Amino acid sequence: MHTFRFFNAFLPHNDQIAARFYNLFKLPGEIVDRSPELLKLWRERIRYRHDLEMLDDHMLRDIGLSRETALREAQKPFWRT
């Protein structure tokens, strides 16, 4: 709440503009706070995609995937879902 008072001193008295300005500075803090979760998710995706790439055709059929689908998934960058 103190942050709004600080930003309101420099902005016109429009709550919507102040909220947007506040959120602009809040976002990097949230990214830093969530970075351990994000790194864990990315590591899991890397491991999952590597394991998927290593499966043979018989194992892929068992889980209902074609070789092409598995390779397409395995080649995605780790930050993409």
C-alpha positions in Angstrom: 0.0 0.0 0.0 2.9 2.4 0.7 4.0 1.9 -2.9 0.9 3.4 -4.3 1.4 6.6 -2.2 5.0 6.9 -3.5 4.0 6.5 -7.1 0.9 8.7 -6.7 3.2 11.6 -5.7 4.7 11.5 -9.2 1.6 10.6 -11.3 -1.7 12.3 -12.0 -4.3 11.3 -9.5 -5.6 8.4 -11.7 -5.8 5.1 -9.9 -5.6 3.1 -13.1 -2.4 4.8 -14.2 -0.9 4.4 -10.8 -1.8 0.7 -10.7 -0.2 0.1 -14.1 3.0 1.9 -13.0 3.1 -0.1 -9.8 2.6 -3.4 -11.7 5.4 -2.5 -14.0 7.8 -2.4 -11.1 6.2 -5.3 -9.2 6.7 -7.7 -12.1 10.5 -8.1 -11.8 10.2 -8.9 -8.1 7.6 -11.6 -8.8 9.9 -13.1 -11.4 12.7 -13.3 -8.9 10.4 -14.7 -6.2 9.2 -17.4 -8.6 12.5 -18.2 -10.2 13.2 -21.4 -8.1 9.8 -22.8 -9.3 10.5 -21.8 -12.8 14.0 -23.3 -12.8 12.6 -26.6 -11.5 9.9 -26.6 -14.2 12.5 -26.0 -16.9 14.7 -28.8 -15.6 11.8 -31.2 -15.6 10.9 -30.3 -19.2 14.5 -30.8 -20.3 14.7 -34.2 -18.6 11.2 -35.3 -19.8 12.0 -34.3 -23.4 15.4 -36.0 -23.3 13.8 -39.2 -22.0 11.1 -39.0 -24.6 13.7 -38.7 -27.4 15.4 -41.8 -26.1 12.3 -44.1 -26.2 12.2 -46.7 -28.9 9.2 -47.1 -31.3 7.7 -50.0 -29.2 7.7 -47.8 -26.0 6.3 -44.9 -27.9 3.4 -47.0 -29.2 2.8 -48.2 -25.6 2.2 -44.6 -24.6 0.3 -43.7 -27.7 2.8 -41.4 -29.5 4.3 -41.6 -32.9 8.0 -41.1 -33.5 7.2 -37.7 -35.2 5.2 -36.4 -32.3 7.8 -37.5 -29.8 10.6 -35.8 -31.8 8.5 -32.6 -32.3 8.0 -32.5 -28.5 11.6 -33.3 -27.7 12.9 -30.5 -30.0 10.9 -27.8 -28.3 12.9 -25.3 -26.3 12.6 -25.8 -22.5 10.7 -22.6 -22.0 7.8 -23.6 -24.3 4.9 -25.7 -23.2 
